[in-house]
Structures are given as C-alpha cells and as structure tokens.
Amino acid sequence: MATIIDGKAVAFEVVASVAKEVATLVEQGLQRPGLAVVLVGDDAASQVYVRNKIRTSEQAGITSIEHRLAADVSQQTLLTLIDELNASDQVNGILVQLPLPDGLDEKLILERISPAKDVDGFHPMNVGALSSGLPSLVPCTPQGCLIMLQQQLGDLSGKHAVVVGRSNIVGKPMAALLLQQSCTVTVVHSRTKNIEQLCAQADILVAAVGRPEMVKASWLKEGAVVIDVGINAQEVDGKRKLVGDVDFADCLAKVSAITPVPGGVGPMTIACLMQNTLIAAKRQLGFSGN
Ligand SMILES: Nc1nc2c(c(=O)[nH]1)N[C@@H](CN(C=O)c1ccc(C(=O)N[C@@H](CCC(=O)O)C(=O)O)cc1)CN2
C-alpha cells in the first residue's frame, strides 16, 4: 500500500519548530524576525499564497510586513521599496511574490534584494552558493520536497533521482539539493527525447513542469517515491479543481509513496519560507551555522 505523504502535517511540524526557536530568541531579548511580503498586482492565486504566508508567519511568531502595489507600478518605485526594505533593521527577509505583472523586469528586481535577506533563495549569489555547496538561503519549494523525501527514505545517497522540469525556482535547485545528498540526478525537460525511459529508472521522481497529470504509472519504476510540485487549476462541473503534474489515481498503485495535490508540496513551500526567515534573522544577529 502506497503512503500518501501528508505535506500539511509535515509543514505543521516545521512551522511549530520555527515558532519554538522564535520564542526562544524573543525570551533572550532578541528582536522578533520580520518578513516583508511584496505583492504587485491582483493575480488571484498570488493573493491566496500571500494571505497564507502572512497567516503562517503569525503562527511562527514572525512579524510580517505586507506591501501591496498596483499592477502598473513603475519599476523604479518597486526598486526603491526593495532598497528601503534592504536597509530596514525591522526586516530580516524579503520576498517578492511571483509572477510579476508584464512590464516589470523580474531578474533585475530579484537581484536587487540583499542576498542576506533573500528568503526565496532566488538571488544569483544564493543560487551560486547552493550549487557550490556553500551556506545559502535555499528556494522554499525544493527544500520542502527534500524534507519530505528524507522523512520518507532517510539517507538518499546512491538513489537515482529524476527531476522533470528545469525551472530556476524548482527544477534546477532541486537537482542541486539532490546532488548534495549524493543522489544520481537526471534532469529531463521539454527537449528530452526519451523522457519515459529515463523516468522509469527513478527511485525518486520530482515532477515540476506545470503540465496537468503528465506523469503516468507506465513511466514509473515499481516502488518509486513521487513528489508532485505541479499545481494546475482545472474546472470540473463548474468547480475549481487542482491537479498536479502526476496522474495521482493512475500512479498510486505503482509507487511506494506520493505527495497529493493539494496538501503535498504547497504547504511545505510556505513552511520552508518561515524556516528561511528564521535562518536569515539568526545570521543577521550573528549566529553561526543555521
Ligand atoms: N516569491 C515566490 N513566488 C512564488 C513561489 C515562491 O516560492 N516564491 N512559489 C509559487 C507560489 N507559492 C508560493 O509563493 C505557493 C503555491 C502553492 C501553495 C499551496 O499551499 N498550495 C495549496 C493549494 C492552494 C490553492 O488552493 O490554490 C496546496 O498545494 O495544498 C503555497 C505556495 C509561485 N510563486
């Protein structure tokens, strides 16, 4: 019988452990960690994610500072806000919710965030540090996937992991993290010729392509552990339904463990944002290590 990995429950544990450490910092008279959340425009899904980030910050004891800007805000106004947040003693972590509206240069904006406060781990300095195995702030979604994989499998060394997708936010950092854990890593993408045969070699399969139910049972090795990062909204009988990049019903009988959508990777993304905010705050306070 396959295990359905309960991302909500794991996320709850992660947030509880962050909350405990934050409480200890505050008891010691140190400043409560602060997270600045910047939302530009009115994308409906982004509004939900930002609301959840602010609610989870409260649960973790982290002060959140929300900045909502109109979709037609100028690039300069947004860059000036980031400069102010970089300079603020009250702010330990900064995130700019993606995607940004058309007309804003995402690369330029993400590069303006101080690497020390880049709790999304998207700044090139953090990307470089991760791929070199140096201390860094690690992107939240792949970090969440790694925590669930380690809980499920323990030591990942020697496992063959196939990452489906090569985005900067998930695919590439996921591959770097798995390599750090001594996995044999294959990254497949839209131009890969024999995706199904490569996936069939995977002990671990992480799907992050944004294509509804693309991965089928016939692609999988018996007993694989499958992490589904996809969140694709569909309309079924007039109701909004979320499906992943993995055909969950088809794959369930073949896998040893699998994450559901919703309730798998999504909650872990937000929990790891709390973890990163705590790590950033502690480093700014002069603590060494994590
Ligand atoms: N600055 C960032 N922007 C974006 C990131 C990111 O990590 N940093 N990731 C995604 C969106 N995202 C977080 O921002 C995110 C997506 C989904 C979930 C989640 O909990 N999903 C639920 C379902 C929620 C629903 O009903 O829609 C689930 O899977 O159970 C959390 C965070 C892109 N942008």
Ligand as a Chemical Component Dictionary entry (heavy atoms), coordinates in Angstrom:
data_LIG
# 
_chem_comp.id                   LIG 
_chem_comp.type                 NON-POLYMER 
_chem_comp.pdbx_formal_charge   0 
_chem_comp.three_letter_code    LIG 
# 
loop_
_chem_comp_atom.comp_id 
_chem_comp_atom.atom_id 
_chem_comp_atom.alt_atom_id 
_chem_comp_atom.type_symbol 
_chem_comp_atom.charge 
_chem_comp_atom.model_Cartn_x 
_chem_comp_atom.model_Cartn_y 
_chem_comp_atom.model_Cartn_z 
_chem_comp_atom.pdbx_ordinal 
LIG N1  N1  N 0 8.233  34.656 -4.449 1  
LIG C1  C1  C 0 7.729  33.453 -4.749 2  
LIG N2  N2  N 0 6.777  33.352 -5.686 3  
LIG C2  C2  C 0 6.275  32.112 -5.967 4  
LIG C3  C3  C 0 6.720  30.953 -5.276 5  
LIG C4  C4  C 0 7.738  31.103 -4.318 6  
LIG O1  O1  O 0 8.225  30.128 -3.685 7  
LIG N3  N3  N 0 8.203  32.374 -4.060 8  
LIG N4  N4  N 0 6.103  29.728 -5.489 9  
LIG C5  C5  C 0 4.841  29.679 -6.207 10 
LIG C6  C6  C 0 3.621  30.002 -5.393 11 
LIG N5  N5  N 0 3.643  29.654 -3.971 12 
LIG C7  C7  C 0 4.355  30.416 -3.123 13 
LIG O2  O2  O 0 4.596  31.569 -3.318 14 
LIG C8  C8  C 0 2.779  28.654 -3.419 15 
LIG C9  C9  C 0 1.977  27.887 -4.229 16 
LIG C10 C10 C 0 1.065  26.976 -3.672 17 
LIG C11 C11 C 0 0.978  26.831 -2.305 18 
LIG C12 C12 C 0 -0.028 25.930 -1.654 19 
LIG O3  O3  O 0 -0.032 25.783 -0.459 20 
LIG N6  N6  N 0 -0.933 25.336 -2.430 21 
LIG C13 C13 C 0 -2.009 24.553 -1.871 22 
LIG C14 C14 C 0 -3.241 24.774 -2.715 23 
LIG C15 C15 C 0 -3.715 26.191 -2.610 24 
LIG C16 C16 C 0 -4.857 26.511 -3.558 25 
LIG O4  O4  O 0 -5.986 26.148 -3.233 26 
LIG O5  O5  O 0 -4.622 27.129 -4.601 27 
LIG C17 C17 C 0 -1.603 23.076 -1.885 28 
LIG O6  O6  O 0 -0.837 22.675 -2.758 29 
LIG O7  O7  O 0 -2.070 22.368 -0.996 30 
LIG C18 C18 C 0 1.789  27.583 -1.493 31 
LIG C19 C19 C 0 2.681  28.483 -2.059 32 
LIG C20 C20 C 0 4.888  30.681 -7.348 33 
LIG N7  N7  N 0 5.290  31.971 -6.889 34 
# 
loop_
_chem_comp_bond.comp_id 
_chem_comp_bond.atom_id_1 
_chem_comp_bond.atom_id_2 
_chem_comp_bond.value_order 
_chem_comp_bond.pdbx_ordinal 
LIG N1  C1  SING 1  
LIG C1  N2  DOUB 2  
LIG C1  N3  SING 3  
LIG N2  C2  SING 4  
LIG C2  C3  DOUB 5  
LIG C2  N7  SING 6  
LIG C3  C4  SING 7  
LIG C3  N4  SING 8  
LIG C4  O1  DOUB 9  
LIG C4  N3  SING 10 
LIG N4  C5  SING 11 
LIG C5  C6  SING 12 
LIG C5  C20 SING 13 
LIG C6  N5  SING 14 
LIG N5  C7  SING 15 
LIG N5  C8  SING 16 
LIG C7  O2  DOUB 17 
LIG C8  C9  SING 18 
LIG C8  C19 DOUB 19 
LIG C9  C10 DOUB 20 
LIG C10 C11 SING 21 
LIG C11 C12 SING 22 
LIG C11 C18 DOUB 23 
LIG C12 O3  DOUB 24 
LIG C12 N6  SING 25 
LIG N6  C13 SING 26 
LIG C13 C14 SING 27 
LIG C13 C17 SING 28 
LIG C14 C15 SING 29 
LIG C15 C16 SING 30 
LIG C16 O4  DOUB 31 
LIG C16 O5  SING 32 
LIG C17 O6  DOUB 33 
LIG C17 O7  SING 34 
LIG C18 C19 SING 35 
LIG C20 N7  SING 36 
# 
